């Protein structure tokens, strides 16, 4: 998944692992050649595990010749957009969940609705989140991300603060965070903070907080931007107070400086005692040796504001019938218990196979993540998600950095994000 979560992705160097063949070209025997694309850095655990699974699939399906196209995230999607324009996209590829509707709207994807209807949807997470405004499904879930509240158990114990519970409200979060904020060297500025409020990755910041306060970002099939509301104002005011007069969260500039552009490391390095984080954040916390727990996000006036991203397998509209059948075999193979357990060992996403998820996740994490996922709404996905969220995030960051009043930022953000959406749909009707 694009763990810019979602702000700016790091530029990476293309390492298309060529086209690595795990079979061969189509031949006269009737074998189908399936080009399969996914994003990963060469040699990292995800790359290694995916290749192992492809070998298992190929052994079980000798009539399907699989060729891999692999690159780091940014270059993978840069290349993919060029391939789509030239009619050369892989027949099946792993899409960031927030980009599925973009590819579908541009006519690049096969409608999988009928195929998905043949599986028991109750066995998998994320299928509902993949439906577009007309109920069509263009992607089948591969792995899920949803934010919860991470907390440092050692810091809580040392401050003699009770750990978070499912009953916590934003007032409870603030009260605990104040007690956890410490100035250990006496220079008048905290060295550790109770909570990280701001993040350029808005899935772990203002998006769920606005929803918890009763606001929303987009409605009407994710075509109408509605972020300029009293509820959104209240949410941003809470965040600004946390970073300002209440002082239990690092402000915008401090967050960027402490995190050196990678703000999710603040929790892993013990600079904050609590932080919203998606499932992938467990990797950095574990690597840093943090004794951490997770809890549901606190309740606001309208509840928790749960959101989720479901990275998904998609099938090219240009695939032949045989290739589309082969792609679906791969998708259902990957969703099976064996591959899902192997993928779960990486710890980078919540397994979409519910049977695997309930047993493969650590017991202390399973409840918070799975209940959050079950309650989640999508992240406002539509055909121009990247463009409209970029326009909106720019204005939200102006408000949270103090560069613009909240009212001004919300008004401008709503107007500019709506213009992006309207331009796309105006072009569709011409």
Residue pairs with C-beta under 8 A, 6 or more apart in sequence:
1 96
1 97
1 143
1 145
1 280
1 309
1 311
1 349
2 9
2 73
2 96
2 98
2 99
3 145
3 201
3 278
3 280
4 200
4 201
5 145
5 199
5 201
5 202
5 203
5 204
5 278
5 309
6 98
6 201
6 202
6 203
6 379
6 389
7 199
7 200
7 201
7 202
7 393
8 200
9 73
9 74
10 74
11 74
12 41
12 71
12 72
12 73
12 74
12 75
13 72
13 75
14 71
14 72
14 75
14 79
15 41
15 42
15 70
15 71
15 72
15 75
16 69
16 70
16 71
16 75
16 79
17 42
17 47
17 68
17 69
17 70
17 71
19 35
19 67
19 68
19 69
20 51
20 67
20 68
20 70
21 65
21 66
21 67
21 68
22 51
22 54
22 55
22 58
22 65
22 66
22 67
22 68
23 31
23 33
23 58
23 64
23 65
23 66
23 67
24 31
24 33
24 65
25 33
25 65
26 32
26 33
26 65
29 63
30 63
31 62
31 63
31 64
31 65
32 63
32 64
32 65
32 320
32 322
32 323
32 325
32 326
33 64
33 65
33 66
33 67
33 323
34 64
34 65
34 66
34 67
34 91
34 92
34 323
34 326
34 327
34 330
35 66
35 67
35 68
35 69
35 90
35 91
35 92
36 54
36 66
36 67
36 68
36 69
36 90
36 91
36 92
36 93
36 330
37 68
37 69
37 70
37 76
37 80
37 89
37 90
37 92
37 93
37 94
38 50
38 68
38 69
38 70
38 76
38 93
38 94
39 70
39 71
39 72
39 73
39 76
39 77
39 94
40 46
40 47
40 50
40 70
40 72
41 47
41 72
42 70
45 346
46 346
46 348
47 70
49 342
49 343
49 345
49 346
50 70
51 68
52 342
53 333
53 334
53 339
53 342
53 343
54 66
54 68
56 338
56 339
57 64
57 66
57 329
57 330
57 333
58 64
58 65
58 66
60 333
61 326
61 329
61 333
64 326
64 329
64 330
66 330
69 90
69 93
70 76
71 79
73 96
77 96
77 99
80 89
80 90
80 93
83 89
83 90
84 103
84 106
84 108
87 318
89 108
89 316
89 318
90 316
91 315
91 316
91 318
91 319
91 323
91 324
91 326
91 327
92 313
92 314
92 315
92 316
92 319
92 326
92 327
92 330
92 331
93 313
93 314
93 316
94 142
94 311
94 312
94 313
95 103
95 139
95 311
95 312
95 313
95 314
96 309
96 311
97 126
97 129
97 130
97 139
97 309
97 310
97 311
97 312
97 379
97 381
98 309
98 379
98 381
98 385
98 386
99 385
99 386
100 109
100 130
100 138
100 139
100 312
100 314
100 381
101 132
101 138
101 222
101 381
101 382
101 383
101 385
102 382
102 383
102 384
102 385
102 386
103 109
103 138
103 314
104 132
104 136
104 138
104 383
105 382
105 383
105 424
105 428
106 383
107 317
108 316
108 317
109 138
109 139
109 314
109 315
109 316
109 317
110 138
110 314
110 315
110 316
110 317
110 319
110 324
111 136
111 137
111 138
112 137
112 138
112 139
112 140
112 314
112 315
112 328
113 135
113 136
113 137
115 328
116 127
116 137
116 140
119 332
119 335
121 127
121 128
122 354
123 353
123 354
123 355
124 141
124 335
124 352
124 353
124 354
125 141
125 144
125 310
125 350
125 352
125 354
125 357
125 370
125 373
125 374
126 141
126 144
126 308
126 310
126 312
126 352
126 373
127 137
127 140
127 141
129 141
129 308
129 310
129 376
129 377
129 378
130 137
130 138
130 139
130 140
130 141
130 310
130 312
131 137
132 138
132 221
133 221
133 222
133 223
133 382
138 314
139 310
139 312
139 313
139 314
140 312
140 313
140 314
140 331
140 335
141 310
141 311
141 312
141 335
141 352
142 310
142 311
142 312
142 313
142 334
142 349
142 352
143 310
143 311
143 343
143 348
143 349
143 350
143 351
143 352
144 279
144 308
144 309
144 310
144 311
144 349
144 350
144 351
144 352
144 373
145 203
145 278
145 279
145 280
145 308
145 309
145 310
145 311
145 349
145 350
146 278
146 279
146 306
146 307
146 308
146 309
146 350
146 369
146 372
146 373
146 376
147 203
147 204
147 208
147 276
147 277
147 278
147 297
147 306
147 307
147 372
148 276
148 277
148 294
148 295
148 296
148 297
148 368
148 369
148 372
149 164
149 168
149 173
149 274
149 275
149 276
149 294
149 295
149 296
149 297
149 298
149 368
150 267
150 274
150 275
150 276
150 277
150 281
150 285
150 292
150 293
150 294
151 163
151 164
151 273
151 274
151 292
151 293
151 294
151 295
152 267
152 270
152 273
152 274
152 290
152 291
152 292
153 163
153 291
153 292
153 293
154 290
154 291
155 180
155 192
155 270
155 273
156 162
156 163
156 176
156 180
156 273
159 179
159 180
159 182
159 273
161 176
161 179
161 180
162 176
163 293
163 295
164 172
164 173
164 176
164 274
164 293
164 295
164 298
165 295
166 295
166 296
167 299
168 295
168 296
168 298
168 299
169 298
169 299
169 300
170 212
170 238
170 298
170 299
170 300
172 298
173 195
173 274
173 298
174 195
174 238
174 242
174 246
174 248
176 194
176 274
177 193
177 194
177 195
177 242
177 248
177 249
177 273
177 274
178 194
178 246
178 247
178 248
179 194
180 192
180 193
180 194
180 195
180 248
180 273
180 274
181 190
181 192
181 193
181 194
181 247
181 248
182 190
182 191
182 192
183 189
183 190
183 191
184 191
184 192
185 191
190 247
190 250
191 271
192 270
192 271
192 272
192 273
193 248
193 249
193 250
193 271
193 272
193 273
194 248
194 249
194 272
194 273
194 274
195 242
195 248
195 249
195 272
195 273
195 274
195 275
196 249
196 250
196 255
196 263
196 266
196 267
196 272
196 274
196 275
196 276
197 205
197 239
197 242
197 243
197 249
198 205
198 206
198 239
198 243
198 249
198 250
198 251
198 252
198 255
198 263
198 400
199 205
199 255
199 263
199 264
199 276
200 263
200 393
200 397
201 263
201 264
202 389
202 393
202 396
203 278
203 307
203 309
203 379
204 264
204 275
204 276
204 277
204 278
205 239
205 276
206 235
206 236
206 239
206 396
206 400
207 217
207 305
207 307
207 379
208 276
208 297
208 304
208 305
208 306
208 307
209 235
209 238
209 239
209 300
209 305
210 216
210 217
210 227
210 231
210 232
210 235
210 236
210 305
211 217
211 300
211 302
211 303
211 305
211 306
211 307
211 377
212 235
212 297
212 298
212 299
212 300
212 301
212 302
212 303
212 304
212 305
213 231
213 232
213 234
213 235
213 238
213 300
213 301
213 302
213 305
214 231
214 234
214 300
214 301
214 302
215 226
215 227
215 229
215 231
215 232
215 234
215 235
215 302
216 226
216 227
216 229
216 231
217 225
217 226
217 227
217 380
217 392
218 224
218 225
218 226
218 227
218 380
218 382
219 226
221 382
222 378
222 380
222 381
222 382
223 382
223 421
223 425
224 418
224 421
225 388
225 392
225 413
225 414
225 417
225 418
225 421
226 414
227 392
227 410
227 413
227 414
227 417
228 410
228 411
228 413
228 414
229 410
231 301
231 302
232 410
233 406
233 407
233 410
234 301
235 300
236 396
236 399
236 400
236 406
236 409
236 410
237 406
239 249
239 400
240 399
240 400
240 402
240 406
242 248
242 249
243 249
243 250
243 251
243 252
243 400
244 251
249 272
250 258
250 266
250 271
250 272
251 402
252 397
252 400
252 401
252 402
253 401
255 263
255 266
256 263
258 266
258 271
259 265
259 266
264 275
264 277
264 281
264 284
265 284
266 272
266 275
267 274
267 275
267 277
267 281
267 284
267 285
267 290
267 292
268 281
268 284
268 285
268 287
268 288
268 290
269 288
270 290
275 281
276 297
277 285
277 294
278 309
279 347
279 348
279 349
279 350
279 369
280 348
280 349
282 292
282 294
282 347
282 365
283 347
283 348
285 292
286 347
293 364
294 364
294 365
294 368
294 369
295 368
296 304
296 368
296 371
296 372
297 304
297 305
297 306
297 372
298 304
304 372
304 375
306 372
306 373
306 375
306 376
306 377
307 376
307 377
307 378
307 379
308 372
308 373
308 376
308 377
308 378
308 379
309 379
310 352
311 349
313 327
313 330
313 331
313 334
315 324
315 327
315 328
315 331
316 323
316 327
319 327
333 339
334 340
334 343
335 352
335 353
336 353
337 353
337 355
337 356
340 351
340 352
340 353
340 356
340 360
341 351
341 356
341 360
343 349
343 351
344 351
344 356
344 357
344 360
344 361
345 360
350 357
350 361
350 369
350 370
350 373
351 357
351 360
351 361
357 366
357 370
358 366
358 370
361 369
361 370
379 385
380 389
382 388
382 421
383 424
384 420
384 421
384 423
384 424
387 420
388 417
388 418
388 420
388 421
389 417
391 413
391 416
391 417
391 419
391 420
392 413
392 414
392 416
392 417
394 413
395 404
395 409
395 410
395 412
395 413
395 416
396 409
396 413
397 403
398 404
398 409
399 405
399 406
399 408
399 409
399 410
404 412
